[in-house]
Amino acid sequence: MNNQLLRFTTAGSVDDGKSTLIGRLLYDSKSIFEDQLLAVENTSKKKGHEQVDLALFTDGLKDEREQGITIDVAYRYFTTPKRKFIIADTPGHIQYTRNMVTGASTANVALILIDARHGVIEQTKRHAFIASLLQIPHLIVCINKMDLVDFKEDAYDAIIKEFEEFSSKLFVKDIRFVPISALLGDNVVARSENMKWYNGSPLLHTLETMHISSDHNMVDVRFPVQTVLRPQRDGFIDYRGYAGRLASGIIRVGDAVTAMPSGFSSVVKSINGPSGELKEAHAPMSIALTLEDDIDVGRGDMIVRTNNKPEAAQDLEVLICWLNEDGIRPRTKYLIRHTTNDQTAMIKEVIYKIDINTLSRNFEDKSLTMNEIGKVRIRTTKPLMVDSYRENRSTGSIILVDESTNETVAAGMIV
């Protein structure tokens, strides 16, 4: 458990206090370098603030954004004695839906900020919907600016009720609520004296103790091969290892495995990790496997347990978020990337488009432009070894790339 890595994404609309909250987490957990601290203290004084302006820790990137250098997602790192954290901070505006999809795709937790004065707004619903679409296992709803509603419990309860009415339509297993004031620090790192009625933990404690080991699928062994290792040096003349990152499951020496798509079977002879030989490995470790038999396996193939195979499919139904300024063009060829496997694919048709605010499906409008989400049918030239995204985030996700510009045009989840 110690020093396990937790990734979380933050989302809120423009003035919900996201920058202040991240600043407060970094500041109160002593995760800021002295020179950064001095710089921010000086800037705060120049601006005439009495306290440190916490938003400055995260808003340094805003200037670059205004100069037209788009920073899609800003990643920040901090560590406490209990855990390491990576924060994906995504802009709150509607036109940044695609950034939120990018930042949230690997997250364990999504923090959704709500301004206590405004309650659940359209943006809140959009962010919660995307978090559920991306199957982020945990949601923490931070009801911020409690100081502006006099720390009243009924203001907090009313927002919970409003959020729960909406979120009952979503697939999120774990939703928690924390009343905070990022500006004053209430319930962010330390317990709030102003909200004695709240019995839960402060935000940082919740992030430190949240159980995330079971977020990975440990049932289905999926090992996409990245490269074949043939060292050809003394002691390794006959060594032939398959290296990659275990996408899901637990694999052990002696397991009966099958290489897909060829269907050849063998047994795991050895597993090597960064620090030597292992008896077993679990997702998301990077490992090299050797097999008892010399079978033909290369990059893009997948090693799976013989009695538990993914589907080898060429026709896929995929929920996609369109990321490109040029809208979707059915019958155009794209490069599809799935685990370590790249194939050519064609979008056959758009089945429906989703209205993110009402969650309704529009079967009439078949256009998808940037930041829009819809369900499409895709045909690939060769089979991909897929699971549904709900069962497996690693083998259930794809991206589409424009072959002429090499730009990623869509990110998708296999239904």
CORHUHU-V846040 format. One record per pair of residues at least 12 apart in sequence whose ideal C-beta (glycine too) atoms are under 8 Angstrom apart, sorted by the first residue. I is the first residue (numbers start at 1). J is the second residue. Records with the same first field share a line. If there is no record, write none. Layout:
I=J  J
//
This chain:
1=213
2=82
3=79  82  83  84
4=83  84  212  213
5=83  84  85  86
6=83  84  85  86  108  109  207  210  212
7=85  86  88  106  107  108  109
8=85  86  87  88  107  108  109  110  111  140  207
9=87  88  89  90  100  103  104  107  109  110  111  131  136
10=22  87  88  89  90  110  111  113
11=90  92  100  104  110  111  112  113  127  130  131
12=92  112  113  114  115  123  124  127  144
13=92  93  115  121  123  124
14=92  93
15=115
16=92  113  114  115  144  145
17=113  115  144  145  182  183
18=58  89  92  113
19=54  55  57  58  59  89
20=54  55  182  183
21=111  113  142  144  180  182  188
22=57  58  76  87  89
23=54  55  56  57  58  182
24=54  182  183  185  188  189
25=78  87  188  189  203  204
26=57  76  78
27=52  54  57
28=185  188  189  190  204
29=78  80  189  204
31=78  79  80
32=57
36=57
37=52
40=52  53  56  57
43=56
44=56
54=182  183
58=74  76  89
61=74
65=91
72=90  98  99  102  103
73=88  89  90  99  102  103
74=88  89
75=87  88  89
76=89
80=204  208
82=208  209
83=207  208
85=207
88=102  103  104  107
89=103
90=102  103  104
92=123
94=123  126  371
95=370  371
96=371
97=126  130  321  356  371  372  373
98=321  322  323  370  371  411
100=127  130
101=130  134  321  323  411
102=411
104=130  131  134  136
105=134  393  397  411
107=134  136
108=136  137  138  210  212  215
109=136  137  138  139  140  207  210  212
110=127  131  136  138  139  140
111=140  142  203
112=124  127  128  131  139  140  141  142
113=142  144
114=141  142  143  144  159  163
115=144  145
116=143  144  145  146  148  149  155  156  159  179
117=145  148  149
119=158  159  162
120=159  162  163  166
122=357
124=163
125=166  356  357
126=356  357
128=163  166  167  170  172
129=170  356  359
130=356
131=170  172
132=167  170  171  172
133=319  373  413
134=393  413
135=171  389  390  393  413
136=172
137=173  174  212  215
138=172  173  174  175  176  210  212  215
139=167  172  174  175  176
140=175  176  177  178  203  206  207
141=160  163  175  176  177  178
142=178  180  182  203
143=156  159  160  177  178  179  180
144=180  181  182
145=181  182  183
146=179  180  181  186  192  194  195
147=181  183  184  186  194
151=179  181  186  192  194  195
153=195  197  198
156=177  179  198
159=177
160=177
163=175  177
169=359
171=390
176=200  206
177=200
178=198  200  201  202  203  206
179=192  195  198
180=192  202  203
181=194
187=202  203
188=202  203  204
189=202  203  204
190=202
216=248  282  283  284
217=248  249  283  391  392  393  394
218=248  249  250  282  283
219=248  249  308
220=248  249  304  305  308  310  387  391  392  395
221=246  248  249  250  251  255  257  303  304  305  308
222=246  247  248  249  302  304  310  339  385  387  392  394  395
223=242  244  246  247  249  251  287  289  302  303  304
224=244  245  247  300  301  302  339  340  341  395
225=242  243  244  297  298  299  300  301  302  303  340
226=243  244  245  299  340
227=242  243  244  299
228=240  241  242  243  297  298  299
229=241  242  243  288
239=290
240=290  294
241=272  288  289  290
242=288  289  290  291  297  303
243=286  287  288
244=286  287  340
245=284  285  286  287
246=281  282  283  284  285  286  287
247=283  284  339  392  394  395
248=283  392  394  395
249=282  283  305
250=280  281  282  283
251=268  271  280  281  282  287  289  305
252=268  271  279  280
253=268  269  270  271  278  279  280
254=267  268
255=267  268  305
256=305  306  307
257=291  303  304  305  306
258=303  304  305  306  309
259=295  296  297  301  302  303
260=301  302  303  304  309  310  312  385
261=301  312  382  383  385
262=295  296  297  301
264=293  295  296  297
265=295  306
266=291  292  293  295
267=291  292  293
268=289  290  291  292
269=289  290  291  292
270=289  290
271=287  288  289
272=287  288  289
273=285  286  287
274=286
283=394
284=394
289=303
299=340
300=339  340  341  342
301=341
302=339  341  385  395
304=385
309=385
310=385  386  387  395
311=385  386  387
312=383  384  385  386
313=380  383  384  386
314=379  380  381  382  383  384
315=377  378  379
316=377  378  379  380  384  386  398  414
317=351  375  376  377  378  414  415
318=375  376  377  378  398  412  413  414  415
319=354  373  374  375  389  412  413  415
320=368  373  374  375  376  400  410  411  412  413
321=371  372  373  410  411  412
322=368  369  370  371  372  373  374  409  410
323=370  371  408  409  410  411
324=370  402  407  408  409  410
325=370
326=409
327=367  368  369  370
328=347  350  367  368  369  374  376  410
329=347
330=347  348  349  350  366
331=346  347  348
332=346  347
333=345  346  403
334=346  347  400  401  402  403  409  410
335=400  401  402  403
336=378  380  384  398  399  400  401
337=398  399  400  401
338=384  385  386  395  397  398
339=385  394  395
341=384  385
343=380  381  382  384
344=380  381  403
345=378  379  380  381  400
346=378  379
347=376  377  378  400
348=376  377  378  379
349=366  376  377
350=366  367  368  374  375  376
351=363  374  375  376  377
352=374  375
353=365  366  367  368  372  373  374
354=372  373  374  375
356=373
361=375
375=415
376=412
378=398  412
384=398
386=414
387=414
388=414  415
389=413  414  415
396=413  414
397=411  412  413  414
398=411  412  414
399=411  412
400=412
//
